[in-house]
Amino acid sequence: MTNPPPPGNWSDPTWSAQPSSPAPDPTLVAGQPVPAQPGPVDPYAPSPYATSPYAPDPYAPVDPYAGAKQPATQPMPGYAAPGYAPGYPPQYPGYGYPQPPKTNGMAIAAFVLALIGFTSCITAPIGAILGHVAQKQIRLSGEGGAGMAKAAIIVGWILTGFLVLVILFYVAAIVYAIVTSNDSSSY
């Protein structure tokens, strides 16, 4: 860009036919080069990230026990370290096997009392009642021991039913003995 000459016959000492500053470069913005616009992408072109045929698939399902498994003894070709593909971050080991939930103490006590009910039938109904309480606690807290609580309920109520039948049998035997003893003494 050039400046126009001064008007009339008046001469400007600063005027010259040369531009005062060089023309701006259209490929520079604020002194930095402008990046080229990306063209159309070929969907069938190989991925720039697939550096190895052994590279892990980022969309494959994740194994929750991967960290607990033993690493391979020999690295695969193209790997920087055993189990690591070049260009991928290292895979950190997992936290081990998942731990089973803590067993409810009331369920254990109910099961023990229900089993002791085989020898002393007095503890069987206590075990059955504690089994019901343990089931409610397990539902609320998510602890383990639901099977023991259910077994305590079943065994406890079955043994309680046998206890009731035995008591009814003894009461009937005593009543029968009393009734038959009064008839024989009146003769």
ZIQUI-V371585 format. One record per residue. N is the residue number from 1. RES is the residue in one letter. PHI is phi in degrees with one decimal (NA if undefined). NEAR is the number of other ideal C-beta (glycine too) atoms within 8 Angstrom. Layout:
n=(N,N)
res=(RES,RES)
phi=(PHI,PHI)
near=(NEAR,NEAR)
This chain:
n=(1,2,3,4,5,6,7,8,9,10,11,12,13,14,15,16,17,18,19,20,21,22,23,24,25,26,27,28,29,30,31,32,33,34,35,36,37,38,39,40,41,42,43,44,45,46,47,48,49,50,51,52,53,54,55,56,57,58,59,60,61,62,63,64,65,66,67,68,69,70,71,72,73,74,75,76,77,78,79,80,81,82,83,84,85,86,87,88,89,90,91,92,93,94,95,96,97,98,99,100,101,102,103,104,105,106,107,108,109,110,111,112,113,114,115,116,117,118,119,120,121,122,123,124,125,126,127,128,129,130,131,132,133,134,135,136,137,138,139,140,141,142,143,144,145,146,147,148,149,150,151,152,153,154,155,156,157,158,159,160,161,162,163,164,165,166,167,168,169,170,171,172,173,174,175,176,177,178,179,180,181,182,183,184,185,186,187)
res=(M,T,N,P,P,P,P,G,N,W,S,D,P,T,W,S,A,Q,P,S,S,P,A,P,D,P,T,L,V,A,G,Q,P,V,P,A,Q,P,G,P,V,D,P,Y,A,P,S,P,Y,A,T,S,P,Y,A,P,D,P,Y,A,P,V,D,P,Y,A,G,A,K,Q,P,A,T,Q,P,M,P,G,Y,A,A,P,G,Y,A,P,G,Y,P,P,Q,Y,P,G,Y,G,Y,P,Q,P,P,K,T,N,G,M,A,I,A,A,F,V,L,A,L,I,G,F,T,S,C,I,T,A,P,I,G,A,I,L,G,H,V,A,Q,K,Q,I,R,L,S,G,E,G,G,A,G,M,A,K,A,A,I,I,V,G,W,I,L,T,G,F,L,V,L,V,I,L,F,Y,V,A,A,I,V,Y,A,I,V,T,S,N,D,S,S,S,Y)
phi=(NA,-115.7,-86.4,-72.0,-67.7,-65.2,-72.0,69.2,-97.0,-72.7,-104.7,-100.0,-69.5,-87.2,-79.3,-145.0,-79.8,-86.7,-66.2,-72.9,-144.2,-68.7,-67.3,-67.7,-82.5,-70.0,-91.7,-115.7,-124.6,54.3,80.5,-109.1,-68.2,-84.0,-69.1,-71.0,-73.7,-69.5,-88.3,-66.2,-95.2,-83.1,-68.7,-99.9,-72.0,-64.4,-69.9,-70.9,-89.4,-81.9,-90.4,-145.6,-67.8,-98.1,-65.0,-69.2,-79.9,-68.9,-102.6,-73.8,-62.2,-90.2,-86.6,-67.4,-103.0,-62.2,-72.6,-86.7,-78.1,-75.8,-70.4,-65.2,-78.2,-112.7,-70.4,-75.6,-61.6,91.6,-97.7,-76.3,-143.8,-57.8,87.5,-117.2,-90.4,-64.4,88.0,-112.1,-69.5,-65.8,-89.0,-82.3,-66.1,-73.8,-98.0,97.7,-72.4,-66.8,-85.3,-68.6,-65.7,-65.4,-79.5,-65.4,-66.1,-66.5,-66.6,-64.1,-62.8,-63.2,-64.8,-64.0,-65.1,-66.4,-71.8,-65.9,-60.1,-65.1,-95.3,-126.4,-66.3,-69.4,-81.2,-62.6,-66.6,-65.1,-62.7,-66.4,-66.3,-63.3,-62.7,-65.2,-64.0,-64.1,-61.7,-65.5,-63.2,-66.3,-62.3,-78.6,-98.0,79.7,-71.3,-88.5,106.7,-64.3,-65.8,-65.8,-63.5,-66.4,-64.3,-64.1,-64.8,-65.2,-64.3,-61.8,-73.5,-64.6,-66.9,-65.8,-62.1,-62.3,-62.0,-63.9,-63.7,-65.0,-64.0,-63.1,-63.9,-64.9,-63.9,-64.7,-65.3,-68.0,-62.7,-63.6,-65.8,-68.4,-66.7,-75.1,-74.8,-70.6,-69.9,-78.9,-81.2,-79.0,-77.5)
near=(4,6,7,4,5,8,4,4,3,6,6,6,4,4,8,4,3,5,8,4,4,4,6,5,5,4,5,10,5,4,4,6,5,7,4,4,4,4,4,3,6,5,4,3,6,4,5,4,6,8,8,10,5,9,12,7,5,4,3,6,3,5,6,6,8,10,10,8,7,2,6,7,4,5,8,7,6,10,13,5,7,9,9,10,12,9,6,8,3,7,8,5,6,9,3,6,5,5,4,4,7,5,10,15,6,11,17,11,11,20,15,9,15,18,9,11,17,5,4,6,10,8,11,17,12,10,20,16,10,13,18,10,10,17,13,8,11,15,6,6,7,5,10,9,12,9,6,14,18,10,11,18,14,8,15,19,11,8,13,13,8,9,12,8,8,9,8,8,8,8,8,8,8,8,8,8,8,8,8,8,8,8,7,7,6,5,3)
